[in-house]
Amino acid sequence: MFYDSHIHLDDKKFDKDREEIISNFETDRIRGVINVGADMATSRASLELAKKHDKIYAVVGVHPHDVKDMKDSDFDELRAMSKEDKVVAIGEIGLDYYYDHSPRDVQIKRFEEELVLAKELDLPVVIHSRDAAMETLEIIKKHSKNLRGEMHAFSYSPEIMREYLKLGFYIALGGPVTFKNARVPLEVAREVPLDALLLETDAPFLTPEPFRGKRNESKYIKYIAEKIADIKGIPVSKIYEATAKNTEELFGL
């Protein structure tokens, strides 16, 4: 059985069959999923899902796209939500310089504040970083004392990955490792140590081959795991075993 370390089951794309998907977790060999908030509303929704279902755990926080709308008072609510047993991390937080939906100075300010909050609460972080490799790394280095977390949908070079490994972070890989011409994810998958690897879908996004273009689901993790196992030249059972252990250790499951 395996964990999906990053999913958005609260997304509207699951509205028609969410409960059916969850009821099939056992059949689909899903031990548990980490459902990740992206703003205050989805953080609340993530917590409610986690309270309702044993195999779902919640992550609460505000994505860089949405920090432009964040209020100082939101930190009090995040702090209160984080006292719930099913909340296992702060996220998804970070920097996104690809879309720039929020001004960069605001992204940096809120990112640092959410990192401080995570350390205050002794919770790991789930990091989103796109087109901001060095900026994200420098901020995490600045706050690295007593900080741990997941580099979600890691898309940077093996050199950048090594810096995160030195800081004790986990590297999460998903659908892009199965894409044609996916050079960088393949290099990272080949090099990342098993004791630092996490599996994720980011469902409903980043669907792996052979289902690319359709809605993603946790059950498709097997295609990601099989690809990584093939790249590393090891049995897929070792991928499942290592990533389950890593997920439990990082999120305190």
C-alpha positions as CSV (number, residue, x, y, z in Angstrom):
1,M,0.0,0.0,0.0
2,F,1.2,3.6,-0.6
3,Y,0.6,7.2,0.4
4,D,-0.2,10.1,-1.8
5,S,1.8,12.9,-0.2
6,H,0.1,15.7,-2.1
7,I,-3.5,15.9,-3.4
8,H,-6.3,18.4,-3.6
9,L,-9.4,16.2,-3.1
10,D,-11.4,19.3,-2.1
11,D,-11.1,20.5,-5.7
12,K,-14.3,21.0,-7.6
13,K,-13.2,18.5,-10.2
14,F,-14.0,15.8,-7.5
15,D,-17.4,17.1,-6.6
16,K,-19.3,14.5,-8.5
17,D,-17.5,11.4,-7.2
18,R,-15.4,12.4,-4.2
19,E,-17.0,10.0,-1.7
20,E,-16.8,7.1,-4.2
21,I,-13.1,7.8,-4.8
22,I,-12.4,7.8,-1.0
23,S,-14.5,4.7,-0.5
24,N,-12.2,2.9,-3.0
25,F,-8.9,3.8,-1.2
26,E,-8.6,0.3,0.3
27,T,-9.2,-1.4,-3.1
28,D,-6.8,1.0,-4.7
29,R,-4.1,0.1,-2.1
30,I,-4.0,3.7,-0.8
31,R,-2.9,3.8,2.8
32,G,-3.6,7.5,3.2
33,V,-3.5,10.9,1.4
34,I,-2.2,14.3,2.4
35,N,-4.8,16.8,1.3
36,V,-3.2,20.2,0.8
37,G,-4.9,23.6,1.1
38,A,-4.1,26.5,-1.2
39,D,-6.0,29.3,0.4
40,M,-8.1,29.9,3.5
41,A,-11.2,28.3,2.0
42,T,-9.5,25.2,0.7
43,S,-7.6,24.9,4.0
44,R,-10.9,24.8,5.8
45,A,-12.2,22.3,3.3
46,S,-9.1,20.1,3.7
47,L,-9.6,20.0,7.5
48,E,-13.2,19.1,7.2
49,L,-12.4,16.2,4.8
50,A,-9.7,15.0,7.2
51,K,-12.1,15.0,10.1
52,K,-14.6,13.0,8.2
53,H,-12.2,10.3,6.8
54,D,-9.5,8.3,8.6
55,K,-7.2,8.0,5.6
56,I,-7.1,11.7,4.9
57,Y,-4.8,14.2,6.6
58,A,-4.9,17.9,6.2
59,V,-2.3,20.6,5.3
60,V,-3.4,24.2,5.8
61,G,-1.8,27.4,4.4
62,V,-1.9,29.9,1.5
63,H,-0.3,29.3,-1.9
64,P,1.8,32.1,-3.4
65,H,-0.9,32.7,-6.0
66,D,-3.3,33.7,-3.3
67,V,-1.2,35.5,-0.7
68,K,-2.2,38.8,-2.2
69,D,-5.5,38.3,-0.5
70,M,-4.1,37.1,2.8
71,K,-4.9,39.1,5.9
72,D,-2.8,39.2,9.1
73,S,-5.8,37.7,11.0
74,D,-5.6,34.6,8.7
75,F,-2.6,33.6,10.8
76,D,-4.7,33.3,13.9
77,E,-7.1,31.0,12.0
78,L,-4.3,28.9,10.6
79,R,-2.9,28.6,14.1
80,A,-6.2,27.5,15.4
81,M,-6.8,24.9,12.6
82,S,-3.3,23.5,13.2
83,K,-4.3,22.5,16.7
84,E,-6.5,19.8,15.2
85,D,-5.0,16.3,15.3
86,K,-5.5,15.7,11.6
87,V,-3.5,18.8,10.5
88,V,0.0,17.6,9.7
89,A,1.7,20.5,8.0
90,I,1.6,24.1,6.8
91,G,1.3,24.5,3.0
92,E,1.2,24.7,0.2
93,I,3.4,27.8,0.6
94,G,6.3,29.2,-1.3
95,L,7.1,31.3,-4.4
96,D,5.7,31.2,-8.0
97,Y,7.5,33.6,-10.3
98,Y,6.0,31.9,-13.4
99,Y,2.5,33.2,-13.1
100,D,3.2,36.1,-10.6
101,H,-0.5,36.1,-9.5
102,S,0.7,37.9,-6.3
103,P,3.4,40.6,-6.3
104,R,6.8,39.1,-5.6
105,D,7.4,41.2,-2.5
106,V,4.1,40.0,-1.0
107,Q,5.0,36.4,-1.9
108,I,8.3,36.7,-0.1
109,K,6.8,38.4,3.0
110,R,4.0,35.8,3.4
111,F,6.2,32.9,2.6
112,E,8.6,33.8,5.4
113,E,5.7,34.4,7.8
114,E,4.2,31.0,7.1
115,L,7.6,29.4,7.6
116,V,7.9,31.1,11.0
117,L,4.4,29.9,11.8
118,A,5.3,26.3,10.9
119,K,8.3,26.4,13.2
120,E,6.2,27.9,16.0
121,L,3.8,25.0,15.7
122,D,6.5,22.4,15.2
123,L,4.9,21.3,11.9
124,P,6.6,20.5,8.6
125,V,6.0,22.6,5.5
126,V,4.9,21.7,2.0
127,I,6.8,24.0,-0.5
128,H,5.6,25.2,-3.9
129,S,8.4,26.7,-6.0
130,R,8.2,27.6,-9.7
131,D,10.7,29.7,-11.6
132,A,12.1,30.8,-8.3
133,A,14.8,28.2,-7.6
134,M,17.5,30.3,-5.9
135,E,15.1,32.6,-4.2
136,T,13.2,29.8,-2.6
137,L,16.4,28.0,-1.5
138,E,17.8,31.1,0.1
139,I,14.7,31.8,2.1
140,I,14.5,28.2,3.3
141,K,18.2,28.3,4.2
142,K,17.5,31.5,6.2
143,H,14.8,29.7,8.2
144,S,16.4,26.2,8.1
145,K,16.9,25.8,11.9
146,N,14.2,23.4,13.2
147,L,12.5,23.4,9.7
148,R,11.6,20.3,7.8
149,G,9.3,19.6,4.8
150,E,8.4,18.4,1.4
151,M,9.6,20.0,-1.9
152,H,6.4,19.5,-3.8
153,A,6.5,18.7,-7.5
154,F,10.2,19.1,-7.6
155,S,11.2,20.5,-11.0
156,Y,14.7,21.9,-10.5
157,S,18.1,20.4,-11.2
158,P,19.9,17.6,-9.2
159,E,22.3,20.3,-8.0
160,I,19.4,22.3,-6.3
161,M,18.0,19.0,-5.0
162,R,21.3,18.3,-3.2
163,E,21.0,21.6,-1.4
164,Y,17.6,20.6,-0.1
165,L,18.8,17.2,0.9
166,K,21.5,18.9,3.1
167,L,18.7,20.7,4.8
168,G,16.9,17.5,5.5
169,F,14.0,18.1,3.1
170,Y,12.2,15.4,1.2
171,I,11.8,15.5,-2.6
172,A,8.3,14.7,-3.9
173,L,8.0,13.4,-7.5
174,G,4.8,12.9,-9.4
175,G,3.4,12.6,-12.9
176,P,6.1,14.6,-14.8
177,V,8.6,11.7,-14.3
178,T,6.4,9.7,-16.8
179,F,6.2,12.5,-19.4
180,K,8.1,12.1,-22.7
181,N,11.2,14.3,-22.9
182,A,11.1,14.8,-19.1
183,R,14.9,15.1,-18.7
184,V,15.2,17.0,-15.4
185,P,12.7,14.9,-13.5
186,L,14.4,11.7,-14.7
187,E,17.8,13.0,-13.5
188,V,16.3,13.8,-10.1
189,A,14.5,10.5,-9.8
190,R,17.8,8.7,-10.6
191,E,19.8,10.5,-8.0
192,V,17.3,11.1,-5.1
193,P,18.1,8.7,-2.2
194,L,15.2,6.4,-1.2
195,D,15.2,7.8,2.3
196,A,14.4,11.3,0.9
197,L,11.8,10.4,-1.7
198,L,8.0,11.0,-1.6
199,L,5.3,10.0,-4.1
200,E,2.6,12.5,-5.0
201,T,-0.1,13.1,-7.6
202,D,-1.0,16.7,-7.1
203,A,-4.4,15.4,-8.2
204,P,-6.5,16.6,-10.1
205,F,-3.4,18.0,-11.8
206,L,-0.2,16.5,-13.3
207,T,-1.7,13.3,-14.4
208,P,0.9,10.7,-15.4
209,E,1.1,8.7,-18.6
210,P,-0.8,6.9,-19.9
211,F,-3.7,9.0,-18.6
212,R,-2.2,12.5,-19.3
213,G,-4.9,15.0,-20.2
214,K,-7.5,13.3,-17.9
215,R,-8.2,14.1,-14.2
216,N,-5.5,12.8,-11.9
217,E,-6.3,10.4,-9.0
218,S,-4.2,8.9,-6.2
219,K,-4.6,5.4,-7.7
220,Y,-2.4,6.5,-10.6
221,I,0.6,6.7,-8.2
222,K,1.5,3.2,-9.3
223,Y,2.6,4.5,-12.7
224,I,4.8,7.1,-11.0
225,A,6.3,4.5,-8.7
226,E,6.9,2.0,-11.5
227,K,8.7,4.6,-13.6
228,I,11.0,5.7,-10.7
229,A,11.7,2.0,-9.9
230,D,12.6,1.5,-13.6
231,I,14.9,4.5,-13.6
232,K,16.7,3.3,-10.4
233,G,16.7,-0.3,-11.5
234,I,15.1,-1.6,-8.3
235,P,11.9,-3.5,-7.5
236,V,8.8,-1.2,-7.2
237,S,8.2,-2.7,-3.8
238,K,11.2,-0.9,-2.5
239,I,9.8,2.4,-3.8
240,Y,6.5,1.8,-1.9
241,E,8.2,0.7,1.2
242,A,10.6,3.6,1.4
243,T,8.1,6.3,0.5
244,A,5.5,5.0,3.0
245,K,8.1,5.2,5.7
246,N,9.2,8.7,4.7
247,T,5.6,10.0,4.5
248,E,4.9,8.7,8.0
249,E,8.1,10.1,9.4
250,L,7.7,13.6,7.8
251,F,4.0,14.1,8.7
252,G,4.0,12.2,12.0
253,L,1.4,9.6,10.9
